[in-house]
Amino acid sequence: MSTTELPRAATGAGPVPGSETAGTRAKWRGWAGRLEAATPAHRDRTVDALRALAMLGVVLGHWLVSALVADPARPGVLTNHSPLSGWPAAAPVSWLLQLLGPFFFAGGYAAARGSRGRAALPWLAGRLRRLVLPVLALAAVFVPVAAVLPAAGVPGPTRQVVWSLVSHPLWFLLVYLLLTALTPVLRRLTIQCGLWWLLPLVGLVGLIDTMRPGGLPGWLTITVVPVGWAVPYTLGIALAERKLTDRAGAVLLPAGVLAGAALIAAGYPASAVGVPGDGWSNLDPPSLFTLALAAAQLGLFLVLRRRLARLLRRPAVWAPIAVLNLAAMTIFCWHQSALLAVSFAGLPFGPVPGLLSPVGADWFALRLLWLPAFAAVLVGCCLVFHRVETLGARRPAVSR
C-alpha cells in the first residue's frame, strides 16, 4: 500500500490532496506502457504519426468547412454552405488541413511493408476487411435512417444534407481500395524504375488541368482521380522500398512551395478544397496544385522525420498516435455523423451561433467552441463501432 493511501484507509477521511492526480498519472503511464509493449519493434512510428495527423486534418477540415444553416422561415430545414466562399483569406488554412496527400502516402508505405513476402490474395483480403467493415457498419445505420426520414416528415433539403455529409467523404475509399489492389504492380514499377515512372502521371494531371476551364466530363474526372492520388501513394511505397530517403525532403519541400505559388499566380484556385465561385476545385479531380501541396507537406515530413522518431520513442507521446491509428477508419466513417448529431440537437433552438447560424465574420471563432462537442460525440461513436473495425483481426496489437 502506498503512503498516499494510508490516511484514507486508516481514518476514512477524504482523499489526500494530489492522490487522484498521482493515480491518474500512474494509470496513464501503465496504459501507455501496454501500448508501447504491443507495438512491433519494426514499425515506423513516424508514418503512423503522419497518418494520425492527416486523419485529424480531414476531420477538423470537414467540421470547419461544413456550415449547416437553419432556415428560420422553414422549421426543420438545413442547408449546407461553405464559409470559405466569403473568406478568401482562409485559403492558407486549407493548405494545413487538406492532408489527403500524406494520408495516401502513409497508405502506400503501409501497403508496401505489409505485402512484402506475403501472398497477394490473403494480404489483400486482410486489407479490404479492415477498410470495408467500418463502412458496412455505417451503412447498416444510415440506410434505414435514410429510408425513415421521408416518412418522419424531414424536409428534402435536410435529407440531402444528411446524405451528402455521410456519403461524400467515402469517395476516397474507392480510390484507396483501387490503389491497394494495385499495390503489387505499383511496388514492382517503383523497385524497377525508381520514381521516374511517376512523371507521365504528373504530366497527365497537368494535361487534364488545361481542360478544366471548359468543364470536364464525368467519366474523365472519375478516371483521373486515382491517377492523381497514385503519386503520393507511390511515394509512400518508395519510402518503404528505400527508393525515397529523408534527404529528398530538402528537394520536395521547396519544390512544392515554389510550384504551388507559381500555379496560383498562373490562375489556379488558391484554396486546397473546393469553394463555390472558384470556377473549379483543386480536389475534383486532384490538380497540379494538389500534387505540389502534397510534395511540400511530405517534404516537411521527411525533413523532420528523424526528430519525430526520437520524440515518438516516448510511450506517452506514442500512445495517442497508436490509438488514432487503430481507430482510423472508424473515426473517418463517423466524424460527419458526430457533426450531424450535434447539429440536429441544436435544431429546435434555431440558428445557434457557430452551429446553425449563417456564415459571418465571427463564424469561425464561434465554430471552434463547438469542436469539443463534435469530438465528444465522435468518441462515443468510436466506443460503439470500433469493435467492427477489429473483427477478424489476428491479435489486438497495433497493426497496419
N, C-alpha and C positions, 0 to 999 in steps of 0.2 A: 504493500500500500504506500502511495506517495505521501509526502508530508502535507501536500495541499488538501488531501482528503481526510486527514486525521481530525481536525476540528469538527467537521460536519458529521463524521461518523461517530465521534465521541459525544457530542453535545446536542446534535440535531439542529444546530443553528444553520443559518443560510450559508450559501457558498462563500468560500474565501475569495476576496477580490482577486481577479486575474486567473482563477482556476478554470473558468469556462474558456477563456481565451487560450490558455495553455493547452487545454484539452482539444480545442478546435485545431490548434496548430499541430498537435500530435496526430490527430485523425487525418489532417491534410497530408502530413508527411508520410503516414502509413499508406494512404491511398495512392499518392504519387509514387511511392516506392514499389507498390504492387504493379502499377502500370510500367514502371521502369523495368522491373524484372520480367514482365511479359513481352517486352519489346525485343525482337531478334537483334542480335549484335550487328548483322549486316545491313540493317535497314537504314536508309538515308533520311535522317530526320529533317534535313533542310528542305527536301522536296515535300515532305509532309507539311512542314510549316508553310511552304508556298501554297500548297493546296488548301490548307485551312484559311490562309489569308484571302485566297481567291474566292472561297465559299462565302466568307464574311462580306467580301466586297459585293458579290452578287446579291446577297440578302439585303444588305444595307442599301445598295443601289435601288433595288426594287421598292423597298419601303420609302425611299426618299423621292422617287420619281412617279409613284403611283398616287396621284391626288384624287381620291374619291370625294365627290362633291354631292351633298344632299340638296335636292331641289325643294325649297320651302313651299312652292306653289303646287308641287305634286308629291304628296306624302309617300314615302317608301321608294322613291326614285333616286338611284345613284348613277352618276356618270363619271367616267374616268378622264382626267385631264393631265397634261404634262406641265409641271411647274417650270421646266426648262425653257418652254416656249416664250415665257415672259421675262426670263432672266438669262440673257446670253452670257453674262459674266460667270455663270455656273459651269461653263464648259470645262474648265480645268478640274472641277470636282469629278466630272465624268471620267477624266483620264485616270483618276485614282481608284475609282470604284468599278470601272469596267475592266475586270480581270479575267475574262474568258481565255485570253491567250495563255497566261500562267496556268489556268485550270486544265486546258488541253495539253500543255507542256507536261504537267505533273502526271496526267493520264498516260501520255506516251511513254514517259520514263517507267511508270509502274508496270505498264503492259510489257515493255521490253524485258524488264527484270523478271516479271512473273512468268513469262512464256519461255524463258531461257531453259533449255534442257527438258522441256515438258512436251508431251503430245499435244498437238494443236487443238483437237476437238475437246478433250477433257478440260484443258485450260480455258478455252473459250466458253464452255458451258458454265464453269465456275464464275467467270467474269459476268456473263449475262445474268446469272441468277442474282448476283449482288446488285446489279443495275435495275433489273426488271421487277423484282419482288416489291420494292417500295412503291413503284408506280402502280402495280396491281392493287396494293392496299389503298392508295389514293383513289383509284378508280372505283373500288368497292364501296367507298364512302360517297363520292361525288356523282357517280352515275345515278344512284337512287335519288340523291338530293336534286339533281337536275330534272329528274322526272317528276318530282313532287312540287317543285317551285311554281309551275304554272297553276296547278290545282290549288295551291295555297294563296293564289292571288298576287304573287310577286310580279311587279311590273316588268315588261320586256327589257327596258334599258338596264335594270338591275340584274336580271338574269344574264344579260350579255356581259356585264362587268364581271360577274362571278365566273362564268365560263372562260372569259378571256384571261383573267388573272390566274386561274388554276391551271389551264391547259397551255397557254402560250409559252411559259418558261420551259416546258418539256420539249420544245423543238430541239434543244441541244442533245437530248437523249438519242434521237435517231441518228444524228451526226456522230455522236460518241460511239454508238453501237456499230455503225459502219466502219469507223476508223479502228475500233477494237478488232473487228473481224478481219480488217486488212493489215493488222499489225505484223504478221509474218512476212508479208510482201514488203511493207514499208521498212521493216527491220533489215531485210535482205538487201534492198536497194541502198540503204544507208551504210551498211557494212561494206558493200562492194564499190559504191560510188562516192562515199562521203556525203557532204551536203550539197554538192554541185547539182544533183538531180532536182533540187527544190527550185532552181532558177526558172524552169519552164512553168511551174505552178505560180510563182510570183508574177511572171510575165502574163499568164492567163488572167490573173486577178486584175492586173493593170489594163489589159485589153478590155475586159468587161467594164472597168471604170469609165472608159471612153464612151461607152454606150449608155451610161446611166441617164444623162440629160434627156434622152428621148424616151426613157422608160424601158425597163427590162421585162421580157415575157416571163410568166411564172415558171415555166419549165427551165429556163436558163438560170433564174435565181436559185431554184432548188438544186440545180447541178453544181453551181459554183460554191454554194455554202460549204460542203465538205472539202472542196479544193482549198479554200482559204484557211480553214481550221487545220487542215493536214500539215500546214507549215509549222506552227508551234508544236503540234503533236509529234512531228518527226524530229524537231529539235530536242524534245524530251527523250525520244529513242536514241538520238545521237549522244546525249549526255550519258545514258545508261551504257552505251557501247563505246564510250570514251572517244567518240568522234567529235565531241564538243567538250572543251575544257573551260575551267574558270577564267582563263586568260582571254577567252572570247568575249567576256563581258565588257572588257575595255574597248572593244570594237562595236558590239551591239548597242551599248548604251548611247554613245554619241551619234552613231549612225541612225538609230531610231529617232532620237530627238531632232536631228537635222532634217531627216526625211519627213517627219511629221510636220515640222514647221514649214518646209518647202511646199508640202501638199496643201496645207491650209492657205498659204499665200497664193497657191495656184487655183484656189476656189473650192477645195474640199470643205464640207461642214466641219466646224471646229469641235463639235460635240462627238464623243465616242459612242453615243447612243442616238437612236432616232428622236428627232424633235420636230413636231408639226411646224411647217413653214420653211424647213431647211431645203426642201426640194427632194432630197433623198437621204437615206440613212447609211452611215458607215458600217452598220451591222447587218444590213439586209440587201445583199449578202456582204460578207466581210470585204472591205475595200483595202487599197494600199495603205491608207491611213491606219486602219485597224492593225495591219501587219507591222507598220512602223511603231505603233504604240506597244504592241506585244514585244517587239525587239528591244525597245527601251526598257520595258518592265523586266524582261528576262535578263537583259544585260546588267541591270542594277542588282538583280538576284545573284547572278554569278560573281559580280564584284564583291558582294557582301557575304558570299556563301561560307567562307572559312570562319569568319567571325560568328556567323549564325550557328555553325556547327558547334563551336565551343560553348555558346550560350545554351544550346539545346541539350548539352550533356547534364544540365541540372535537372533533377527529377521534377521539381516544382514548376519549371518552365515547360518541360516536355509534356507533363500530364494533360493540360488543357488542349494542346495540339493533338495528342493521341485521341482524346475524346471526340474532338471535332472531326477527325478523320474516320473514326469508327462509325459516326452517325452522319456522314456527309450526304448520302443520298436521301436519308430521312429529312434532314434539315432542308435540303433543296426542294423536296416534294411538298413540304408542308409550310414553308415560310409565308407563302401568299395566303394560305388558309388562316394563318395567325392574323395577318392584316385584315382579312375579311371578317373574322370573328370579332375583333375589337371594333371594327367599323360598324358592323350590324348592331353591336351592343350600344353604340352611341347614336344609332339612327333615330330612336324615339325622341332624342333631345335636339334634333335639328342640326344645323350647320355648326357642329362643335369645332372650336378653333383648333387648327392644326390637324384635325382628324377628318372632318367632313365639311370644312369651310372652303369657300372659294380661294383660289391662289392669290395671295397678295404679297406685299413687300416683307411681311413678317412671317410668311408661311413656313419657311424652312426652320426658323428658330422655334416656332411652335411645334413643328413636326418632331423635332428632336426630343421634346418632352414625352412623346408617345412611344418612342422606341423601346423603353423598358417594358411597357405593356405588351407590345408585339412580341418581345423576346420572352416574356413570361409565358404567354400562350404557346409559343413555339416550343419552349422547354416541355410544357405539358404534352404537346403532340408527340414530341420525341420519346417521352417516357412511355406513352401508349403504343406507338407504332414502330419504335426502333427494333423490337424483337423480330419483326417481319424481315428486316434487313439482314439479320443474322441467322435466319432459318437455313439449316443445312450446312452451316459453317463447321469446319473441322474442329476448331478449337476457339475459345473466347479470347485469344490473344490479339494484339494489334496486328492487323493483316492488311494486305493490299487488296 
